Amino acid sequence: MSRALILALTVLSWIATAPNTANAAPGVQIGGSVDSQNGASGRSSARGGKGKLPFRVIGGNAVSALLPVQVGFVSYMPRVRIGFQYDRQLYKSHWVHAGIAVLLDRGNWETFRLDDCGFGNNPSSPNCDAATVAGFDLWAGYTYKFYLKEHPYLVPHVRGSLGGGFWKYPQIGKSRIQQRDWSWTMNLRAGGGLRFFFLDYLGIGLDLNLAIGFVRHKDQELNQLAVKSGNFLLGMEILPLIVEYRF
């Protein structure tokens, strides 16, 4: 009996003097299911106080707004890119992603890297004026998101994607104003970026992705038959205005 009493008092004394779990390192469960890489797989109830950065970042799912531009080094790409991406955590630092973007631009045959507008070869013709390009872009792939133990609110990552897009060149009503009608592309994209989370579920960041592939065009000059052609594509997505929401 006395031994049992001594054992019980010893356990109670240990519990009373044990460290507070609120000081646990990232990856230890505190009010939620926590992942040792990039924080919780669900929403954590322990967040940094006012003016403090979060000591873990929520995992599981993320949606991002990706803005604003891309450039074509070899072959033309519409320059304005407004995209949305969904990320899903598979295991720890391993994620998959998929996204869609609207492509926009304004230009003329010189912007599109053509020799002339193809409508009388007269650059001063109203048919050769600048107008709006519009299209879309789709992509999907894999992301590896690093976990920085000393700075868990900073999440660098590298990613690879397979993407494709389509865009239509300027028309006024039903009349084209240069020889190029439309283009579509398939490409591989490799790059990376960084997220800074000022809350455990909300962050901002930037991405740089290199796109390598091919692009196909449909051209039809004035009073001529349509001709299809292809080119090598090399471009870059420059996305310094990213907002990411984790849930």
HUKA-V83922 format. One record per residue. N is the residue number from 1. RES is the residue in one small letter. SS is DSSP state (@ for helix, = for strand, . for the rest). PHI is phi in radians with two decimals (NA if undefined). D_LAST is the distance of its C-alpha to the last C-alpha in whole Angstrom. Layout:
N_RES_SS_PHI_D_LAST / N_RES_SS_PHI_D_LAST
This chain:
1_m_._NA_52 / 2_s_@_-1.13_52 / 3_r_@_-1.12_50 / 4_a_@_-1.09_47 / 5_l_@_-1.13_47 / 6_i_@_-1.10_47 / 7_l_@_-1.10_44 / 8_a_@_-1.10_42 / 9_l_@_-1.13_43 / 10_t_@_-1.11_42 / 11_v_@_-1.11_39 / 12_l_@_-1.09_38 / 13_s_@_-1.14_39 / 14_w_@_-1.12_37 / 15_i_@_-1.10_34 / 16_a_@_-1.15_35 / 17_t_@_-1.75_35 / 18_a_._-1.18_32 / 19_p_._-1.07_29 / 20_n_._-1.18_27 / 21_t_@_-1.17_23 / 22_a_@_-1.14_22 / 23_n_@_-1.67_23 / 24_a_._-1.14_22 / 25_a_._-1.24_21 / 26_p_._-0.95_17 / 27_g_._1.84_17 / 28_v_._-1.61_18 / 29_q_._-1.22_17 / 30_i_._-2.37_17 / 31_g_._1.19_15 / 32_g_._-3.08_12 / 33_s_._-1.51_12 / 34_v_=_-1.95_13 / 35_d_=_-1.69_13 / 36_s_._-1.26_17 / 37_q_._-2.03_15 / 38_n_._1.13_13 / 39_g_=_1.51_12 / 40_a_=_-1.38_10 / 41_s_._-1.54_9 / 42_g_._-2.41_7 / 43_r_._-1.40_7 / 44_s_._-1.62_10 / 45_s_._-1.54_13 / 46_a_._-1.76_15 / 47_r_._-2.15_14 / 48_g_._-1.11_17 / 49_g_._-1.25_19 / 50_k_._-1.06_21 / 51_g_._1.40_22 / 52_k_._-1.89_20 / 53_l_._-1.40_18 / 54_p_._-1.15_15 / 55_f_._-1.64_16 / 56_r_._-2.70_13 / 57_v_._-2.09_10 / 58_i_._-1.10_7 / 59_g_._-1.96_7 / 60_g_._1.84_7 / 61_n_=_-2.50_5 / 62_a_=_-2.66_6 / 63_v_=_-2.17_9 / 64_s_=_-2.35_12 / 65_a_=_-1.75_15 / 66_l_=_-2.04_18 / 67_l_._-2.45_21 / 68_p_._-2.28_24 / 69_v_=_-2.34_27 / 70_q_=_-2.49_28 / 71_v_=_-2.33_32 / 72_g_=_-1.84_34 / 73_f_=_-1.36_37 / 74_v_=_-2.17_39 / 75_s_._1.38_39 / 76_y_._-1.42_37 / 77_m_._-2.33_33 / 78_p_._-0.96_32 / 79_r_._-1.47_31 / 80_v_=_-1.62_28 / 81_r_=_-2.37_25 / 82_i_=_-2.08_22 / 83_g_=_-2.17_19 / 84_f_=_-2.33_16 / 85_q_=_-2.31_14 / 86_y_=_-1.95_11 / 87_d_=_-2.01_10 / 88_r_=_-2.24_10 / 89_q_=_-1.36_11 / 90_l_=_-1.55_14 / 91_y_=_-2.85_15 / 92_k_._0.90_15 / 93_s_._-1.47_16 / 94_h_=_-1.68_16 / 95_w_=_-2.27_14 / 96_v_=_-2.09_15 / 97_h_=_-2.55_15 / 98_a_=_-2.63_16 / 99_g_=_-2.68_17 / 100_i_=_-2.46_20 / 101_a_=_-2.45_22 / 102_v_=_-1.66_25 / 103_l_=_-1.90_28 / 104_l_=_-2.44_30 / 105_d_=_-2.90_33 / 106_r_=_-2.45_37 / 107_g_=_-3.05_40 / 108_n_._-2.22_43 / 109_w_._-1.06_45 / 110_e_._-1.21_45 / 111_t_._-1.04_41 / 112_f_._-1.49_41 / 113_r_._1.12_43 / 114_l_._-1.74_46 / 115_d_._-1.25_50 / 116_d_._-2.79_51 / 117_c_._-1.40_49 / 118_g_._1.44_51 / 119_f_._-2.14_53 / 120_g_._1.55_56 / 121_n_._0.90_55 / 122_n_._-2.05_56 / 123_p_._-1.02_53 / 124_s_._-1.51_54 / 125_s_._-1.17_54 / 126_p_@_-1.02_52 / 127_n_@_-1.20_50 / 128_c_@_-1.87_49 / 129_d_._-1.19_47 / 130_a_._-1.30_43 / 131_a_=_-2.73_41 / 132_t_=_-1.57_37 / 133_v_=_-1.82_35 / 134_a_=_-2.50_32 / 135_g_=_-2.99_30 / 136_f_=_-2.55_27 / 137_d_=_-2.50_25 / 138_l_=_-2.25_23 / 139_w_=_-2.75_22 / 140_a_=_-2.73_20 / 141_g_=_3.09_20 / 142_y_=_-2.11_19 / 143_t_=_-2.27_17 / 144_y_=_-1.91_18 / 145_k_=_-1.87_16 / 146_f_._-1.36_18 / 147_y_._-1.93_18 / 148_l_._-1.77_20 / 149_k_._-1.02_21 / 150_e_._-1.36_23 / 151_h_._-2.39_20 / 152_p_._-1.15_17 / 153_y_._-1.39_15 / 154_l_=_-1.81_17 / 155_v_=_-2.20_16 / 156_p_=_-1.32_18 / 157_h_=_-2.69_18 / 158_v_=_-2.19_21 / 159_r_=_-2.60_20 / 160_g_=_-2.34_23 / 161_s_=_-2.46_23 / 162_l_=_-1.92_25 / 163_g_=_-2.37_25 / 164_g_=_-2.74_28 / 165_g_=_-2.69_29 / 166_f_=_-2.52_32 / 167_w_=_-2.55_33 / 168_k_=_-1.89_36 / 169_y_._-1.54_39 / 170_p_._-0.97_40 / 171_q_=_-2.38_42 / 172_i_=_-2.02_44 / 173_g_._1.18_44 / 174_k_._-1.89_45 / 175_s_=_-1.87_47 / 176_r_=_-1.28_46 / 177_i_._-2.05_47 / 178_q_._-2.83_47 / 179_q_._-1.21_47 / 180_r_=_-1.38_44 / 181_d_=_-1.71_42 / 182_w_=_-2.68_39 / 183_s_=_-2.48_37 / 184_w_=_-2.41_34 / 185_t_=_-2.48_33 / 186_m_=_-2.24_31 / 187_n_=_-2.74_30 / 188_l_=_-1.74_28 / 189_r_=_-2.23_26 / 190_a_=_-2.31_26 / 191_g_=_3.11_24 / 192_g_=_-3.01_22 / 193_g_=_-3.10_20 / 194_l_=_-2.55_18 / 195_r_=_-2.08_15 / 196_f_=_-2.02_16 / 197_f_=_-1.71_13 / 198_f_=_-1.54_15 / 199_l_=_-2.23_12 / 200_d_._-1.22_10 / 201_y_._-2.15_7 / 202_l_=_-2.43_9 / 203_g_=_-2.53_12 / 204_i_=_-2.21_15 / 205_g_=_-3.11_17 / 206_l_=_-2.56_20 / 207_d_=_-2.37_21 / 208_l_=_-2.27_24 / 209_n_=_-2.29_25 / 210_l_=_-1.62_28 / 211_a_=_-1.92_29 / 212_i_=_-2.28_32 / 213_g_=_-3.13_34 / 214_f_=_-2.41_36 / 215_v_=_-2.36_37 / 216_r_=_-1.96_39 / 217_h_=_-2.15_41 / 218_k_=_-2.07_43 / 219_d_=_-2.04_46 / 220_q_._-2.63_49 / 221_e_._-1.29_51 / 222_l_._-1.04_54 / 223_n_._1.07_56 / 224_q_._-2.17_55 / 225_l_._-1.29_53 / 226_a_._-1.18_49 / 227_v_=_-2.26_49 / 228_k_=_-1.89_45 / 229_s_=_-2.53_45 / 230_g_=_-2.35_42 / 231_n_=_-2.52_41 / 232_f_=_-1.24_39 / 233_l_=_-2.10_36 / 234_l_=_-2.42_35 / 235_g_=_-2.62_32 / 236_m_=_-2.52_29 / 237_e_=_-1.64_26 / 238_i_=_-2.04_26 / 239_l_=_-2.20_22 / 240_p_=_-1.59_22 / 241_l_=_-2.11_20 / 242_i_=_-1.94_17 / 243_v_=_-2.10_14 / 244_e_=_-2.09_10 / 245_y_=_-2.04_7 / 246_r_=_-1.78_4 / 247_f_._-2.66_0
